[in-house]
Amino acid sequence: MEKIIEGKIKKLLQKKKLKIITDNELLDRLAASVEWVSVMMGKFDEKYLALPEKIIITAMREHQRYFAVMTDDDKFTNYFVNVRDGNEKNNKYIVKKHSEVLFARLNDAEFFYREDLKIPLLNNLTKLKDAIFIAGLGSMFEKVERAQKNALKIGKILNYASPEILEKIAKLSKCDLVTQLVSEKEFAGLRGYMGGIYLKNQGEDEVIYKSVRDHYLPNFVGDNLPETYEGAILSLIDKMDNLCGFFIAGFKPTGSKDPYAVRRQALNIIYLILEKQLNFNLMVF
């Protein structure tokens, strides 16, 4: 079914010299949900192209299951592709309605994004006191405090020139969790990324906004890694804190059961250490 969907999409787009942005997870979801494949292309207002691309892509895929579209030379566009179960009857009317739904989602996203930009990201720090990390293990604010202490400690162990930079990155790392955009369930997957976007727009140094942006990476073995050395250190601190917290809270993986993906967290730590060649004793945690 995946091949059928891909073939129909390619046929639809090739005359306009367009292509979808590869999304194998979405393709698998769609292939499992349709028996008769019908594809259609719609568009949204070009003004929304001013938003970060990941916001647009997320608004498309999470609930609506649309593919984002770009030109053959990889320029992002204001088109989308929808796959539905059935024949092509009424496709023009259906894609018109889909466009209206996407307009509403992008309009909300734009509002949240613009409002968030008005507030320095650090101003959100104290709001993390009301955000739970893990039941019984305190708040995200307390997690950030631990990250700051570990950042200073590890910075000194590694003879990093400016441990206070690592501490600042740790302090800012979770502040986007309580922004209007990321706190919306639909956009929760943009945590970290949006923190980097907000910090960049608010004039923060490159190493800081890139490190905040990437500190959740990698999410699985083989995933992208943090671009900066500082981001890799913060990622390790964050993942080690998660791993310790899961075990303390009693969420140890047993048999095939691992609802908190504790094994994956451990594998991500190993992958990160090996790929980034981080060399220090993990017992410091």
Summary of the structure (lengths in Angstrom):
residues: 285
radius of gyration: 21.3
end to end distance: 47.9
largest distance: 66.4
contacts: 861
relative contact order: 0.09
helix: 58%
strand: 11%
